[in-house]
Amino acid sequence: MEYKKVLKFLRIIGSIFIILSLLEIAFIILLNFTPFILDGNSLLLSEFIYSSTIFPLTGTVLWLFLVTSMCCYLIVGIFMFKRSLKDDIESIPLAKFIVVIGMVVLMGAFIKMNYLVLLGKTAITTPFTTIHFQTALYNMDITSILPAIYWVSFMTVNTYYLLIGLTITAVGIKYTLQQEQSKKS
């Protein structure tokens, strides 16, 4: 692998991270203003997600962690994109940098997937019913189809982050091995 190709790979991955993160942030903003019909009352998601009487504190904390992780992926994407524009880093440190970034992305994606699963299992408690958050998102009697589409897109993007974390790490390991091999010969 050539040095310029590795930088181009980082630039492409960084720009994809930026686009997906901005898309996720837009979806989370739109999801906050989606009306939910709970026990005959129409509430916006932002009204009951921060209400301790309807949504437990753990769910609110998971929601905030989810939003924070989306912002972190945006920062990682910007960092990768800016790093790929500079030619001041040598090949071996670049290879190690790619391995570390790949592992960070992979661990972050596993943590974010746990947030999504736990948030989906969080109970929404009203005076008359109790329903899980993910079930409420998919129930057409409670809300429209858009929250379900947003929720599936969060899962899809996170699956992409898992796969791209593996890919970045593999490219970094391959590039590291090539640099060490060329250094020996």
C-alpha positions as CSV (number, residue, x, y, z in Angstrom):
1,M,0.0,0.0,0.0
2,E,1.3,3.4,-0.8
3,Y,1.4,6.3,1.5
4,K,-0.9,8.5,-0.6
5,K,-3.5,5.7,-1.0
6,V,-3.6,5.3,2.8
7,L,-4.2,9.1,3.2
8,K,-6.9,9.0,0.6
9,F,-8.5,6.0,2.4
10,L,-8.5,8.1,5.7
11,R,-10.0,11.1,3.8
12,I,-12.8,9.0,2.4
13,I,-13.6,7.3,5.7
14,G,-13.4,10.6,7.6
15,S,-15.8,12.3,5.1
16,I,-18.2,9.3,5.4
17,F,-18.1,9.6,9.2
18,I,-18.9,13.3,9.0
19,I,-21.8,12.7,6.7
20,L,-23.3,9.9,8.7
21,S,-22.8,11.7,12.0
22,L,-24.6,14.8,10.7
23,L,-27.4,12.6,9.4
24,E,-27.8,10.9,12.7
25,I,-27.8,14.3,14.6
26,A,-30.4,15.6,12.2
27,F,-32.5,12.4,12.8
28,I,-32.2,12.8,16.6
29,I,-33.3,16.4,16.3
30,L,-36.3,15.4,14.2
31,L,-37.1,12.5,16.6
32,N,-37.2,14.9,19.5
33,F,-40.1,16.8,17.9
34,T,-42.1,13.7,16.9
35,P,-45.5,13.4,18.7
36,F,-46.3,10.3,20.7
37,I,-49.8,9.5,21.8
38,L,-49.6,8.0,25.3
39,D,-52.9,7.3,27.1
40,G,-54.8,9.7,24.7
41,N,-52.4,12.6,25.3
42,S,-50.1,13.8,22.5
43,L,-46.6,14.4,23.8
44,L,-43.4,15.2,21.9
45,L,-40.6,12.8,22.5
46,S,-38.5,15.6,24.0
47,E,-41.3,16.3,26.6
48,F,-41.4,12.8,28.0
49,I,-37.8,11.7,27.5
50,Y,-36.7,14.2,30.1
51,S,-39.7,13.6,32.4
52,S,-39.0,11.4,35.4
53,T,-42.6,10.5,35.8
54,I,-43.0,8.9,32.3
55,F,-39.4,7.9,31.4
56,P,-36.9,6.7,34.0
57,L,-33.7,8.5,34.7
58,T,-31.6,5.6,33.2
59,G,-33.4,6.1,29.9
60,T,-32.7,9.8,29.9
61,V,-29.0,9.2,30.7
62,L,-28.8,6.6,27.9
63,W,-30.5,9.1,25.5
64,L,-27.9,11.8,26.4
65,F,-25.1,9.2,26.0
66,L,-26.5,8.3,22.6
67,V,-26.5,12.0,21.5
68,T,-22.9,12.4,22.9
69,S,-21.7,9.4,21.0
70,M,-23.1,10.8,17.8
71,C,-21.1,14.0,18.4
72,C,-18.0,12.0,19.2
73,Y,-18.2,10.2,15.9
74,L,-18.5,13.6,14.2
75,I,-15.3,14.7,16.0
76,V,-13.5,11.5,15.0
77,G,-14.5,12.0,11.4
78,I,-13.3,15.6,11.4
79,F,-10.1,14.5,13.0
80,M,-9.5,11.7,10.5
81,F,-10.3,14.0,7.6
82,K,-7.9,16.8,8.8
83,R,-5.2,14.3,9.6
84,S,-5.4,12.9,6.0
85,L,-4.9,16.4,4.6
86,K,-1.5,16.8,6.2
87,D,1.5,15.0,4.8
88,D,3.7,15.7,7.8
89,I,3.3,12.3,9.5
90,E,5.7,9.5,8.7
91,S,4.6,6.1,7.5
92,I,5.1,4.0,10.6
93,P,3.4,6.5,13.0
94,L,0.6,6.8,10.4
95,A,0.1,3.0,10.4
96,K,0.0,2.9,14.2
97,F,-2.4,5.8,14.2
98,I,-4.7,4.0,11.8
99,V,-4.7,0.9,14.0
100,V,-5.5,2.9,17.1
101,I,-8.3,4.9,15.4
102,G,-9.8,1.6,14.1
103,M,-9.8,0.1,17.5
104,V,-11.4,3.2,19.1
105,V,-14.1,3.3,16.4
106,L,-14.8,-0.4,17.0
107,M,-15.0,-0.1,20.8
108,G,-17.1,3.0,20.5
109,A,-19.5,1.2,18.1
110,F,-20.0,-1.7,20.6
111,I,-20.7,0.8,23.4
112,K,-23.1,2.7,21.2
113,M,-24.9,-0.5,20.2
114,N,-25.3,-1.3,23.9
115,Y,-26.8,2.2,24.5
116,L,-29.3,1.6,21.6
117,V,-30.3,-1.8,23.0
118,L,-30.7,-0.7,26.6
119,L,-32.6,2.5,25.5
120,G,-34.9,0.3,23.4
121,K,-35.7,-1.8,26.4
122,T,-36.4,1.2,28.7
123,A,-40.0,1.2,29.9
124,I,-42.3,4.2,29.3
125,T,-44.6,4.3,32.3
126,T,-47.9,6.2,32.2
127,P,-50.8,5.9,34.7
128,F,-52.6,3.3,32.6
129,T,-49.9,1.5,30.6
130,T,-46.3,0.5,30.5
131,I,-44.5,0.0,27.1
132,H,-40.9,-0.4,26.1
133,F,-39.4,2.6,24.2
134,Q,-38.6,0.5,21.1
135,T,-42.1,-1.0,21.0
136,A,-43.5,2.5,21.2
137,L,-41.4,3.6,18.2
138,Y,-42.7,0.7,16.1
139,N,-46.3,0.9,17.2
140,M,-48.4,2.9,14.6
141,D,-51.1,3.6,17.2
142,I,-48.6,5.6,19.3
143,T,-46.6,7.4,16.6
144,S,-46.1,7.6,12.8
145,I,-43.6,5.5,10.8
146,L,-40.8,8.1,10.9
147,P,-39.5,7.3,14.4
148,A,-39.2,3.6,13.4
149,I,-37.3,4.6,10.3
150,Y,-35.0,6.9,12.4
151,W,-34.5,4.1,14.9
152,V,-33.6,1.5,12.2
153,S,-31.2,4.1,10.7
154,F,-29.4,4.5,14.0
155,M,-28.9,0.7,14.1
156,T,-27.8,0.6,10.5
157,V,-25.3,3.4,10.9
158,N,-23.9,1.7,14.1
159,T,-23.5,-1.5,12.2
160,Y,-21.6,0.4,9.6
161,Y,-19.4,1.8,12.3
162,L,-18.7,-1.7,13.6
163,L,-17.7,-2.9,10.1
164,I,-15.6,0.2,9.3
165,G,-13.8,-0.1,12.6
166,L,-12.8,-3.6,11.6
167,T,-11.8,-2.4,8.2
168,I,-9.7,0.5,9.4
169,T,-7.9,-1.7,11.9
170,A,-7.2,-4.3,9.2
171,V,-5.8,-1.6,6.8
172,G,-3.7,-0.3,9.7
173,I,-2.3,-3.7,10.5
174,K,-1.6,-4.5,6.9
175,Y,0.1,-1.1,6.4
176,T,2.1,-1.6,9.6
177,L,3.4,-5.0,8.5
178,Q,4.3,-3.6,5.1
179,Q,6.3,-0.7,6.7
180,E,8.1,-3.1,9.0
181,Q,8.9,-5.5,6.2
182,S,10.3,-2.7,4.0
183,K,12.3,-1.4,7.0
184,K,14.0,-4.8,7.4
185,S,14.9,-5.1,3.8
